[in-house]
Amino acid sequence: MENKKSNNIHPITFFEDLREGMSAEYTRLVTQRDIELFAELTGDNNPIHLDSNFAESSIFKGRIAHGMLIASFISTVIGTRMPGSGCIYLDQSLRFLSPLQPGERVTASAKVIELHTKKCRATFQTICRVDARILIDGTALIQIPSRKL
């Protein structure tokens, strides 16, 4: 599903259905307009994202997307793909490794790396990449709905 809005309710993956190694992903083409909208929404109008002349004189040699815009796609994976509806973010670590330029296609993925049975939580490895180039990596701790509750 790419750059399309959907009103579909996403199914719940209950804690009891998760297994280590399970993963999901979301891919999106990021446009300059996406970057401008993110800047407008958040108030982050750093010229590295919005001003071509400024950005061309930077180490990046052009405009780049906000790191948090890219990272927000991790939330898309976790909230709509797996585990999906009803899960709650508890923690997220992020390492920003490479920039994304407008017109690049980013894939955000989340993989279950540890299950915490007593509290119905899971730790996910989270990665945003363009092809094999990793933009962001980290981990997320997520509260997962249980059938028992």
HULIN-V825890 format. One line per field, one symbol per residue. ss: DSSP state (H for helix, E for strand, C for the rest). phi: phi as a letter, one per 20 degrees, with the letter a starting at -180 (. if undefined). burial: + if it has 16 or more other ideal C-beta (glycine too) atoms within 10 Angstrom, else -. Layout:
ss = ???
phi = ???
burial = ???
This chain:
ss = CCCCCCCCCCCECCHHHCCCCCEEEEEEECCHHHHHHHHHHHCCCCHHHHCHHHHHCCCCCCCCCCHHHHHHHHHHHHHHHCCECCCEEEEEEEEECCCCCCCCEEEEEEEEEEEEHHHCEEEEEEEEEECCEEEEEEEEEEECCCCCC
phi = .cldecefeefedfgfefcgnfbbbbcbeedffgfffffffenedgffecdgffffeefemrfcffgfffffffffgfecdafngnfcfdabdccedbedegneddddcccfdbddfgdlccddecbdbdleeeebcrccdcedgdffe
burial = ------------+++--+---+-+++-+-+---++--++--------+++----+-------+++++-+++-++++++++++++--+----+-+----++++-+-++++++++-+----+++++-+++++----++-++++++++----
